[in-house]
């Protein structure tokens, strides 16, 4: 029984270690590289926010608003 529990413990530690290394190698560099630059506004700095946002119904072309409160 002790050998089986040791194997289960080892397997759990191996899987969690593999996940942790995958997380650190794959995601953290994105946060430090392009992700950080995008959140600081350096990548999409030349984009006008008015062209990106969704327009309200009465602002859209080809839409006629019949009733507006």
C-alpha positions as CSV (number, residue, x, y, z in Angstrom):
1,X,0.0,0.0,0.0
2,X,2.8,2.4,0.8
3,X,4.4,1.8,-2.6
4,X,1.1,2.5,-4.3
5,X,0.5,5.8,-2.4
6,X,4.1,6.8,-3.1
7,X,3.5,6.2,-6.8
8,X,0.2,8.2,-6.7
9,X,2.0,11.1,-4.9
10,X,4.8,11.0,-7.5
11,X,2.4,11.0,-10.3
12,X,0.5,14.0,-8.8
13,X,3.7,15.9,-8.3
14,X,4.9,15.1,-11.8
15,X,1.7,16.3,-13.4
16,X,1.5,19.5,-11.4
17,X,5.2,20.2,-12.1
18,X,4.6,19.7,-15.8
19,X,1.6,22.1,-15.7
20,X,3.5,24.7,-13.7
21,X,6.5,24.6,-16.2
22,X,4.2,24.8,-19.1
23,X,2.4,27.8,-17.6
24,X,5.6,29.6,-16.7
25,X,7.2,29.0,-20.1
26,X,4.1,29.6,-22.2
27,X,2.1,32.4,-20.6
28,X,4.4,34.5,-18.4
29,X,6.6,35.6,-21.4
30,X,3.4,36.8,-23.2
31,X,2.5,39.0,-20.3
32,X,6.0,40.5,-20.2
33,X,6.2,40.9,-24.0
34,X,3.4,41.8,-26.4
35,X,0.7,41.6,-23.7
36,X,2.3,44.2,-21.5
37,X,2.9,46.5,-24.5
38,X,-0.8,46.2,-25.6
39,X,-2.1,47.0,-22.1
40,X,0.1,50.1,-22.0
41,X,-1.3,51.3,-25.3
42,X,1.8,51.0,-27.4
43,X,0.6,48.5,-30.0
44,X,-2.8,50.0,-30.8
45,X,-2.0,53.6,-30.2
46,X,-2.8,54.7,-33.7
47,X,-6.4,53.3,-33.6
48,X,-9.2,55.7,-33.0
49,X,-11.5,54.4,-30.2
50,X,-14.6,55.9,-32.0
51,X,-14.0,53.5,-35.0
52,X,-13.8,50.5,-32.8
53,X,-16.7,51.0,-30.4
54,X,-20.2,49.6,-31.2
55,X,-22.5,52.4,-32.4
56,X,-25.8,52.9,-30.8
57,X,-28.9,52.1,-32.8
58,X,-29.7,55.7,-33.7
59,X,-26.1,56.3,-34.8
60,X,-26.0,53.4,-37.3
61,X,-26.4,54.1,-41.1
62,X,-29.6,52.8,-42.7
63,X,-31.5,52.5,-39.4
64,X,-34.6,54.5,-38.7
65,X,-35.6,54.9,-35.1
66,X,-39.4,55.1,-34.8
67,X,-39.6,55.7,-31.1
68,X,-37.0,57.1,-28.7
69,X,-37.7,57.9,-25.1
